[in-house]
Structure formats: C-alpha cells, structure tokens
Amino acid sequence: MFRDWTLDETLFVRDYAGTVPLSDLARHLRRDARDVAGECARLGVPFVYVGTPLFWCDECASWARRVDKSGRCDKCRSRHYLQRIEAKTAALMERLPLEQRETYARFESKRGGRVRDAPPLAPDTSGMPPREAVAAATAYLADLSDWEAGKEYRARKSAQKRKERAARKVREMEQLCQANKKGVA
C-alpha cells in the first residue's frame, strides 16, 4: 500500500542514502526497499552503499560505526556506565562528613582533564561525483561516531578515577574512625 513521503522522511533519505545499506534505511523508515530506492531516484541521490559500514543507534538516534547486541552504540554504552559510576560516587560521598565532602568537591573541581581533540570536519563534497561524495560523507559519519565515543569514554574513565579517589578517602576516614574508637575503648 502506497503512502506519501513526509518532509522528514525525504530529508532523511537525502542525507543518508548510500551511507548505509538500502535495507537498513528502509527498515528505519518502515518502508519497502523499492519505495526508498524510488525516492532516492526521484531525489537524484545514489542509494547503493559504497562507504564505511554504519549502524543505527536507537538510543541516541544517530549512525555509529559499531552497535552492541542491544543496539546501543559505544557513545551510549559509555554514557550508561558513566551514570552508574556517578551514582556509586554519590553514594560514597554521602559516607563522608560534610566538611570532607566540601573539601573533596573543591579539590575535584580544580582538577583538569586533557585537552580534547577537535571533532572531525565535514568534507566538502561539492563537485565530487555522487559515489565519492557518499563515500566521503560516510567516512565522516564514522569518524564523528568514533570521536563522540572517545569523548564519552574519556569522561567515563575520569569519573571512574574520581570514584576510586572517593572510595580511597572513605576507606581512610573509616579506618581513622575505627582507630579512634579503639583508642577510646
């Protein structure tokens, strides 16, 4: 059964045709592959996949170089772990006395991270033949996916180190409290 193309669908086809296999594009749009190929032809964009393999991440609604079995990209997986680490850090911080929490928060806020790399630049595809333009655009999307995943991975590793430092501080405080109790008894 035929249904009209919405503007969002048409723009999606224009932007991503040829960057992923036609079957993936059709599945994402919930359309028949022949309909998508027809829309590509109408728009004058190549639909034959010629570039780096990309996969759709439902969680962040973007194309990524890799997704796991649950359909989550590296960036989303790192964000998920980051949330878990931050929750554990918050639980550890609650075990510290208030003045220790304030001191720790001031110290951690002054810690610097390494300088981030600049995101990859979108290629200038004007004047390129369609297949080369699609290949360049696909490579750019893959590089952007890797850059975003790397940024989230570094944030996760920084949070992990903060959690480890907080756990060390909690252990020190608990050992000090136990030593004080033994000295009083």
Secondary structure, DSSP 8 states (H G I E B T S, - for coil): ------HHHHHHHHHHBTTB-HHHHHHHHTS-HHHHHHHHHHHT---S--S---EEETTTTEEES-B-TTS-BHHHHHHHHHHHHHHHHHHHHHTS-HHHHHHHHHHHHH---------------TTS-HHHHHHHHHHHHHHHHHHHHHHHHHHHHHHHHHHHHHHHHHHHHHHHHHHHHHHH-
